[in-house]
């Protein structure tokens, strides 16, 4: 691998804040932090393509006391069984549950599944996180 050095002009105040943040995260130097920022930006750009192959997790919290919600969740998950490769159900307390789905497929399909699940009435909170299926 060929390493290329390049310079960056930055305001002193911004650089001090950046140094503070990366030190708090455990980076030993600015170069590795900048490389991670670039990788993240490129990954985000790749994932904007609806046809990109991605793998991701969808985490959401809901009240199990709402009767219809479990049936709706099961129906959506069974309909997309080829994309949802695993699921975990956690009882958080006597009222609330958390589900974590692992999905693999086209970014657009995964986003649609996440939108359909997270928009269900009585889903309290949820988040989809994706990354490229291959590096």
Secondary structure, DSSP 4 states (H G I P E B T S, - for coil): -----------HHHHHHHHHHHHHTT-SSHHHHHHHHHHHHHHHHHHTSTTSEEEEEEEEEEETTSHHHHHHHHHHHHHTTTTEEEEEEEE-SSSEEEEEEEEEEEHHHHHHHHHHHHTSTTEEEEEEEEEES--
